[in-house]
């Protein structure tokens, strides 16, 4: 495989394996340590199954482990920090006409994120204009109980091997339809992630756990993707069926400074030359857009 695309994600259980389509060649610009080149990083080992958190299957979570429309935010709204520029705020009152219910979200505490390994402080964009959909290029045979362990392995790799400030994606969805909080900073906020090189600003990254080049994503995962994007994009008055423009920060598909027209719900491949999120998942984005728009009352 291309050394520029060494697989940064573990299948579970067992060691990482090389994959020609792994796509996390996206440095975190707000990290104090940019990290080594992905191709030079040895493949760490996934957390053994014995350490998986059993409540990921839908059983009782620790206090604050799940959020719902009536629960506390998944991550408390952080105080301003010297390392983070606060967003200008969410969309105006007109957004209230097209909001969707807030879905159930498993918090970082719920999947066992070690908050001591990430950088302190938070980084934000001004808005969320695009939701980029990814697949994690990991195995599809995991059980729901194994997911927290897989997420912790990805998290450690992003922070300790790649040198990023935190978990790269803003949210992750498993095949059982569970939604997990990703990068810290507040699930209602425009948290700056590290997921789509050139377009991390004013966007969010949502990864579906698994590989969807040949395998079809589960109906539960697709439905969860629609529910999440309907809710989050609604906070910023974005129409899931619409288009918008982002200015490239520089990548392998668009040069820095190029203004690019994108769908509000796009695949990673729309902003970066990659197969991600896999052809079978990419084909589902049309139905995701329609369902998300419907959930917003459009």
Protein Blocks (a to p, Z undefined) as FASTA:
>chain_A
ZZklccfbdcdeddddddfkbcblcccfkbfbgopafklpccdddddfklpcfklnopac
dehkaccfkbccfbacddddfkbccdebdcdfklmmmcccddddddfklnopafklpced
jdddfbdfbdcdddehiafkbcfklmmmmmmmmmmmmmmmnopabdfbfbdcdfkopacd
fbehijkbccdddfbghilgopacdddeddfklbccdfklmmmmmmmmmmmmmmnopafk
bccddddebiakbcghiacdddfbdcfklmoccfbeojklmmmmmmmmmmmmmmnoZZ
